[in-house]
Amino acid sequence: MGFVGGAALYPMVTANGEECHNEWEITFEEIHRNSAIAIAIRNYVDFSNDQEYLYEMGLEILIAISRFWSQRISYSSSLNQYVILGVTGPNEYENNVDNNWYTNYSAKWCLYFTRKSLKQVEENSILDFKRIISKTDFKMSELERWSTIEKNIYLPFSENLDIYIQNDGFLNKELIPANEIPIDQRPINQNWSWDRILRSPYIKQADILQGFYFFEDDFSKESLKKHYDFYEKYTVHESSLSPCIHCIQSLKLDYIEKAYDYFLRTARLDLNDYNKEVQEGLHITSMAGTWMSMVYGFAGLKISENRLSFTPRISNNWEEYSFRINFRNRVILISVSNKSTTIDLLEGEEIEIILNNEHLLIPSNKTLNH
């Protein structure tokens, strides 16, 4: 793609490490996948507490990804801000757009996270820091550019609606809610021309709401509600990646029964063949989304203050649900009913968790009922 100095863009589809996707609007434009790699590094370190990974491998990857963003971003003299042109965001029903909010925000976050990780490695493992700086030929001037971009990247915003705009031009569309599409024209990707789809307001999968999922600590619940209430009605969920994110976000807003409906959509995507494509195979992404809906959604799992945190909820359609997780050499069983939450530490040393914002200590081989 013409970039230099060790900039890296991870492949969208690969069998051998090289890009194997054959559509230019995805291969060259769905570049937010680079941020997914950085998010995976963050999540792995947060959940495992394996700081050594960051020193041994992770930081080099982050530097390469940030170099990509630094070179892919353009400066707009008319806006006096940095922009990202010609992309396809998570919503694949808008191709070759400018300033997809999710892409821009995830690039901003990657630059921040790389700078933060560089500082962490320098403070905690100076030998690794010097080795990485030498190996990657890293210059401190790169930090200055990254910081400047991070502070001045353009994030499209509507003052009238008080929400971020999915990408430049989105509000120029005829904003007809998805529930007005005749049922015999769904899914639209099998009934409409691409020209018609690209001119429509319909969102294939969570886009801005996916950003609110990955970077939840950056936004208030009030802001999430405004964006959810606006974008959900245009989302057609013609991707296996979409219902689980909407399930999780519904639960953050206490839309419990709406979350239950989205849970069913991700759990039964292939069983009910919602998108009329099961003949092509099963969606492993939907299977993963089912797990995410339960664990991150209904159980409200996250890492907070370097601890496991839960804010459990349950649908009126259920009496109880339970699951196990392996966390830092501990096996934990979480059971949630209409009356209580039970946490069993089945294996491993005592652990402090956060349950509904309360810090609780669970001794080894003990049960906490709350």
Secondary structure, 3 states (H helix, E strand, C coil): CCCCCCCCCCCCCCCCCCCCCCCHHHHCCCCCHHHHHHHHHHHHHHHHCCHHHHHHHHHHHHHHHHHHHHHHCEEECCCCEEECCCECCCCCCCCCECCCHHHHHHHHHHHHHHHHHHHHHHHHCHHHHHHHHHHHCCCHHHHHHHHHHHHHECCCEECCCCEECCCCCHHHCCCCCHHHCCHHHCCHHHCCCHHHHHHCCCECCCCHHHHHHHCHHHCCHHHHHHHHHHHHHHECCCCCCHHHHHHHHHHHCCCHHHHHHHHHHHHCCCCCCCCCCHHHCCCHHHHHHHHHHHHHHHCCCEEECCEEEECCCCCCCCCEEEEEEECCCCEEEEEEECCCEEEEEEECCCEEEEECCEEEEECCCCEEEC
